[in-house]
Amino acid sequence: MVSSNRIIFHIDVNSAYLSWTSVYNLQHGDTLDLRMVPSVVGGDPRSRHGIVLAKSIPAKKYGIQTGEPLFSARQKCRDLIIVPPMYDLYIRSSNAMVEILREYTPYIQRFSIDECFLDFAGTENIYKDYIELAYKIKDRIREDLGFTVNVGISTNKLLAKVASDLEKPDKVHTLFPHEIREKMWPLPVENLFMVGRATLPKLNKMNIYTIGDLANHDVEILKASLKSHGVLIWNYANGIEDSEVRSCNLPEVKGVGNSTTTSFDVADRKTAHMVLLSLVETASMRLRNLGNCCRLVSVSLKTSSFVNYSHQRKLLTPTNSTRKIAETAYNLFDEIWRGEPIRHLGVYLSELCSSEFYQISFLDDEDTEKSSRLDKAIDAIRLKYGPKAVMRSVFLHSGLKPMMGGVTEDDYPVMTSML
């Protein structure tokens, strides 16, 4: 039985992807704080993945929405700054925040990469003022890590989550049961957790437009129309939710992948190798950002007839060298390609290990230390000035991007969206 006297915090990073990118840039010598100007994190506007992943508060004032195409966002704000996503950085930033949170309670549920629930069960004799504690945690994260969070406080996870979203950024809010009528019921019903795009029009047809409308609606009518989901959201509208804070850690990244669907048929070996190189450039950079080397390289392809092939190879020594990984990818491709036109190519690096120590092999045909320094220098330039700041000459006038692709489904751990 879950106690009704619990104190639950919901920690939510403000504009997480954008904040983490901005803090990283400032720490590496940039003078522009992306959070203070119209800016977004997004992909290439010319690709299928060219959407807004995160936006700054100034960008929000132009009506820019998360998930809209970058082309549309640029039409709303001509001076919009667009920066590429840095997924490895996001994992490191999230982990750093959780390490701080563990100092205050062992009961932490990672709800998403930028959200956590904290349960302070059994700490009544340690913390006398939970609002003061929330400010302490919020300010500690800002001072130690450079980004801001909102903290919502209540007796259950649902109300704590609603509270953290009341006003942003860098705020602490409470939403205890006696505050529901005043603080939660006036909010639009679509702000309620589990009221999505499919449910909203059904509620509107029943003249339900606010959370208060839903809370005071006949639950039997909701049940008849929306089945068990209607009962669930009616409970949520009335602040009824009793799930436990499930302590769990973010699983370790097991591999780094990159793939792309080309806009044309790749019909020759040279072009295929160039596409693989552009994919490896991105994947190996992410691998180095994680502080890892890989022992296994895999290559996959899909022909224009939708036939799939894949091949993998175990390396004699772990590496994160762009050149070594690319050469392995070329060899794998040559072994599986049968001459058919190709529309999709992918590279996946797995069996990861730390890059802190490197075992030199007599079979190495290059100065490993020199190559590592070169890769790191190129990474730093690209992170600061963009992926086109340094490119290999083979891509000049080729019509191909020097770094392309998107993350694969297995790259980054996904956390539950259920309370």
Secondary structure, DSSP 8 states (H G I E B T S, - for coil): ---TT--EEEEEETTHHHHHHHHHHHHTT----GGGSSEEEE--TTSTT-BEEEE-HHHHTTT--TTSBHHHHHHH-TT-EEE---HHHHHHHHHHHHHHHTTT-S-EEEEETTEEEEE-TT-TTT-S-HHHHHHHHHHHHHHHHS--EEEEEESSHHHHHHHHTSS-SS-EEE--GGGIIIIITTSBGGGSTT--TTHHHHHHHTT--BHHHHHTS-HHHHHHHHHHHHHHHHHHHTT---------------EEEEEEEEEEEE-SHHHHHHHHHHHHHHHHHHHHHTTEEEEEEEEEEEETT--EEEEEEEEEEEE--HHHHHHHHHHHHHHH--S--EEEEEEEEEEEEESSS----TT--S-HHHHHHHHHHHHHHHHHH-TTSS--GGGTTSSS-SS--B--TTSS-------
